[in-house]
Amino acid sequence: MNMNIIIASDNDSTLALWEAHLSPLAEVSFTKERAAHIEADAVVIAGVYAFERYGGRPNTTAAQIVTNVTGDGLPGVVIIPPSLPVILNSEKRPVVHPDYTEMSPAYYAISHTLKVIDALNAEGEQVVRRVIFSLPLLGMNNPRDASTPSSVRQAIEEHLTETDT
């Protein structure tokens, strides 16, 4: 993969939880530094935090790459992961598509994010070697949620397996 994933959180308990789940992966490092202070090629930000500031719009099938021209200190490449596909139920309310109800939203988001980074790197114009997963900006900063780091680890491990073959 030749990519370093930097997990950033301002919460010691959250960082410890993520380290417990992901520290065996050599490609992953951890920091309490704010994302704006980390030297990296890209940052991954949930749409709820990214759309207004950087552009893009909700997408359920692919991660989006937008250019950061705000001068806010974050990398120039912002990657917005997709959310699980949604349909309207009989009451016309949005619900997760039945094909995806068993899938972790974090797994879906990160697996699609890693695929779009590979595609960007294959194009060769901009190469992403260091990417920040800012847990607060991803909505993944809960120190009591062990399922999210576990799902992210699964997505990273599967991606490593796919790219090694």
Sine and cosine of phi, psi and omega as CSV:
sin_phi,cos_phi,sin_psi,cos_psi,sin_omega,cos_omega
0.00,0.00,-0.55,0.83,-0.01,-1.00
0.77,0.64,0.64,0.77,0.01,-1.00
-0.74,-0.67,0.64,-0.77,0.09,-1.00
-0.96,-0.28,0.83,-0.57,0.05,-1.00
-0.98,-0.18,0.84,-0.54,-0.02,-1.00
-0.97,-0.26,0.92,-0.39,0.04,-1.00
-1.00,0.04,0.87,-0.49,-0.05,-1.00
-0.87,-0.50,0.73,-0.68,0.07,-1.00
-0.50,-0.86,0.52,-0.85,0.06,-1.00
-1.00,-0.03,0.04,1.00,-0.07,-1.00
-0.93,-0.37,0.89,-0.45,-0.04,-1.00
-0.85,0.53,-0.68,0.74,-0.03,-1.00
-0.91,0.42,-0.66,0.75,0.03,-1.00
-0.90,0.43,-0.71,0.70,-0.01,-1.00
-0.88,0.48,-0.66,0.75,0.02,-1.00
-0.89,0.45,-0.66,0.75,0.02,-1.00
-0.89,0.46,-0.72,0.69,0.01,-1.00
-0.91,0.41,-0.64,0.77,0.04,-1.00
-0.87,0.48,-0.65,0.76,0.00,-1.00
-0.87,0.49,-0.58,0.82,-0.04,-1.00
-1.00,0.07,-0.57,0.82,-0.17,-0.99
-0.91,-0.41,-0.10,0.99,-0.07,-1.00
-0.88,0.47,-0.44,0.90,0.06,-1.00
-0.91,0.42,-0.28,0.96,-0.03,-1.00
-1.00,0.08,0.89,-0.45,-0.05,-1.00
-0.89,0.46,-0.42,0.91,-0.06,-1.00
-0.98,0.19,-0.12,0.99,-0.11,-0.99
-0.92,-0.38,0.73,-0.69,0.12,-0.99
-0.80,-0.60,0.22,-0.98,-0.14,-0.99
-0.75,-0.66,0.60,-0.80,0.04,-1.00
-0.46,-0.89,0.47,-0.88,0.09,-1.00
-1.00,-0.09,-0.03,1.00,0.02,-1.00
-0.89,0.45,0.50,-0.87,0.10,-1.00
-0.94,0.33,0.55,-0.84,-0.06,-1.00
-0.82,0.57,-0.59,0.81,-0.04,-1.00
-0.92,0.38,-0.28,0.96,-0.02,-1.00
-0.98,-0.17,0.07,1.00,-0.06,-1.00
-0.98,-0.21,0.75,-0.66,0.06,-1.00
-0.98,0.22,0.91,-0.42,-0.03,-1.00
-0.40,-0.91,0.24,-0.97,0.01,-1.00
-1.00,0.03,-0.45,0.89,-0.08,-1.00
-0.45,-0.89,0.35,-0.94,0.10,-0.99
-0.74,-0.67,0.61,-0.79,0.02,-1.00
-0.97,-0.25,0.83,-0.56,-0.07,-1.00
-0.73,-0.69,0.72,-0.69,0.04,-1.00
-0.88,0.48,0.56,-0.83,-0.03,-1.00
-0.81,0.59,-0.62,0.78,-0.02,-1.00
-0.84,0.55,-0.51,0.86,0.02,-1.00
-0.99,-0.12,-0.38,0.92,-0.15,-0.99
-0.99,-0.10,-0.61,0.79,-0.18,-0.98
-0.83,0.56,-0.75,0.66,-0.06,-1.00
-0.90,0.44,-0.63,0.78,-0.10,-1.00
-1.00,0.09,-0.63,0.78,-0.15,-0.99
-0.91,-0.42,-0.21,0.98,-0.03,-1.00
0.98,-0.19,-0.19,-0.98,-0.08,-1.00
1.00,0.08,0.11,-0.99,0.08,-1.00
-0.48,-0.88,0.30,-0.95,-0.09,-1.00
-0.77,0.64,0.68,-0.74,0.00,-1.00
-0.58,-0.82,0.71,-0.70,-0.02,-1.00
-0.95,-0.30,0.01,1.00,-0.08,-1.00
-0.92,-0.40,-0.33,0.94,-0.05,-1.00
-0.45,-0.89,0.47,-0.88,0.13,-0.99
-0.95,0.30,0.51,-0.86,0.01,-1.00
-0.94,-0.33,0.56,-0.83,0.09,-1.00
-0.92,-0.38,0.83,-0.55,0.06,-1.00
-0.82,-0.58,0.42,-0.91,-0.02,-1.00
-1.00,-0.05,0.74,-0.67,0.04,-1.00
-1.00,-0.01,0.95,-0.32,0.05,-1.00
-0.91,-0.41,0.31,0.95,-0.09,-1.00
-0.99,0.15,-0.32,0.95,-0.06,-1.00
0.94,0.34,0.45,0.89,-0.06,-1.00
-1.00,0.06,0.09,1.00,0.03,-1.00
1.00,-0.05,-0.24,0.97,0.05,-1.00
-0.99,0.17,0.36,-0.93,0.00,-1.00
-0.82,0.58,0.35,-0.94,-0.02,-1.00
-0.95,0.31,-0.26,0.97,0.03,-1.00
-0.94,-0.35,0.85,-0.52,0.06,-1.00
-0.92,-0.39,0.79,-0.61,0.02,-1.00
-0.93,-0.36,0.80,-0.60,-0.02,-1.00
-0.94,-0.33,0.93,-0.37,-0.02,-1.00
-0.93,0.36,0.43,-0.90,0.06,-1.00
-0.98,0.21,0.36,-0.93,0.14,-0.99
-0.99,-0.15,0.27,-0.96,0.02,-1.00
-0.85,0.52,0.59,-0.80,0.03,-1.00
-0.87,0.50,0.64,-0.77,-0.08,-1.00
-0.83,-0.55,0.57,-0.82,0.13,-0.99
-0.78,-0.63,0.21,-0.98,0.09,-1.00
-1.00,-0.04,0.74,-0.68,0.03,-1.00
-0.99,0.11,-0.11,-0.99,-0.07,-1.00
-0.89,0.46,-0.41,0.91,0.05,-1.00
-1.00,0.00,0.18,0.98,-0.01,-1.00
0.90,0.44,0.49,0.87,0.07,-1.00
-0.97,-0.24,0.60,-0.80,0.02,-1.00
-0.94,0.33,0.74,-0.67,0.07,-1.00
-0.68,-0.74,0.39,-0.92,0.04,-1.00
-0.89,0.46,0.70,-0.71,0.02,-1.00
-0.81,0.59,0.69,-0.73,-0.05,-1.00
-0.80,0.59,-0.53,0.85,0.01,-1.00
-0.92,0.40,-0.26,0.96,-0.11,-0.99
-0.87,-0.49,0.10,1.00,-0.08,-1.00
-0.90,0.43,-0.43,0.90,0.00,-1.00
-1.00,0.03,-0.12,0.99,-0.08,-1.00
-1.00,-0.03,0.66,-0.75,0.07,-1.00
-0.94,0.35,0.75,-0.66,0.07,-1.00
-0.85,0.53,-0.59,0.81,0.00,-1.00
-0.92,0.38,-0.68,0.73,0.04,-1.00
-0.87,0.50,-0.75,0.66,-0.02,-1.00
-0.85,0.52,-0.75,0.66,-0.04,-1.00
-0.88,0.47,-0.74,0.67,-0.09,-1.00
-0.96,0.27,-0.62,0.78,0.02,-1.00
-0.89,0.46,-0.65,0.76,0.04,-1.00
-0.94,0.34,-0.56,0.83,0.04,-1.00
-0.90,0.44,-0.71,0.70,0.00,-1.00
-0.90,0.43,-0.59,0.81,0.04,-1.00
-0.90,0.43,-0.66,0.75,-0.03,-1.00
-0.95,0.32,-0.51,0.86,0.09,-1.00
-0.91,0.41,-0.69,0.72,0.06,-1.00
-0.85,0.52,-0.69,0.72,-0.02,-1.00
-0.90,0.44,-0.67,0.74,0.03,-1.00
-0.89,0.45,-0.71,0.71,0.01,-1.00
-0.90,0.43,-0.57,0.82,0.01,-1.00
-0.92,0.39,-0.54,0.84,0.05,-1.00
-0.92,0.40,-0.54,0.84,0.10,-0.99
1.00,0.09,-0.16,0.99,0.00,-1.00
-0.92,0.38,-0.77,0.63,0.07,-1.00
-0.83,-0.55,0.76,-0.65,-0.01,-1.00
-0.95,-0.32,0.78,-0.63,0.02,-1.00
-0.97,-0.22,0.96,-0.29,0.05,-1.00
-0.97,-0.26,-0.53,0.85,0.02,-1.00
-0.83,-0.56,0.87,-0.49,-0.03,-1.00
-0.81,-0.58,0.69,-0.73,0.00,-1.00
-0.99,-0.11,0.80,-0.60,0.22,-0.98
-0.97,-0.23,1.00,-0.05,0.01,-1.00
-0.99,0.14,0.95,-0.31,-0.10,-0.99
-0.86,0.52,-0.66,0.75,0.07,-1.00
-0.88,0.47,-0.63,0.78,-0.02,-1.00
-0.98,0.21,-0.17,0.98,0.08,-1.00
-0.98,-0.20,-0.07,1.00,-0.06,-1.00
0.94,0.35,0.48,0.88,-0.06,-1.00
-0.86,-0.51,0.52,0.86,-0.16,-0.99
-0.99,-0.15,0.35,0.94,-0.04,-1.00
-1.00,0.10,0.89,-0.45,-0.04,-1.00
-0.94,0.33,-0.14,0.99,0.00,-1.00
-0.96,-0.26,0.08,1.00,-0.04,-1.00
-0.97,-0.24,1.00,-0.06,0.00,-1.00
-0.99,0.13,-0.31,0.95,-0.05,-1.00
-0.94,0.33,-0.54,0.84,-0.03,-1.00
-0.92,0.39,-0.80,0.61,0.04,-1.00
-0.88,0.47,-0.53,0.85,0.05,-1.00
-0.90,0.43,-0.67,0.74,0.03,-1.00
-0.92,0.38,-0.63,0.78,0.02,-1.00
-0.91,0.42,-0.66,0.75,0.04,-1.00
-0.87,0.50,-0.70,0.72,0.02,-1.00
-0.85,0.52,-0.69,0.72,0.00,-1.00
-0.89,0.45,-0.68,0.74,-0.01,-1.00
-0.92,0.39,-0.71,0.71,0.00,-1.00
-0.88,0.48,-0.70,0.72,0.02,-1.00
-0.89,0.45,-0.65,0.76,0.00,-1.00
-0.90,0.43,-0.68,0.74,0.03,-1.00
-0.88,0.48,-0.67,0.74,0.01,-1.00
-0.89,0.45,-0.69,0.72,-0.02,-1.00
-0.91,0.41,-0.63,0.78,-0.08,-1.00
-0.99,0.15,-0.29,0.96,0.02,-1.00
-0.99,0.14,-0.32,0.95,-0.06,-1.00
-1.00,0.08,0.00,0.00,0.00,0.00
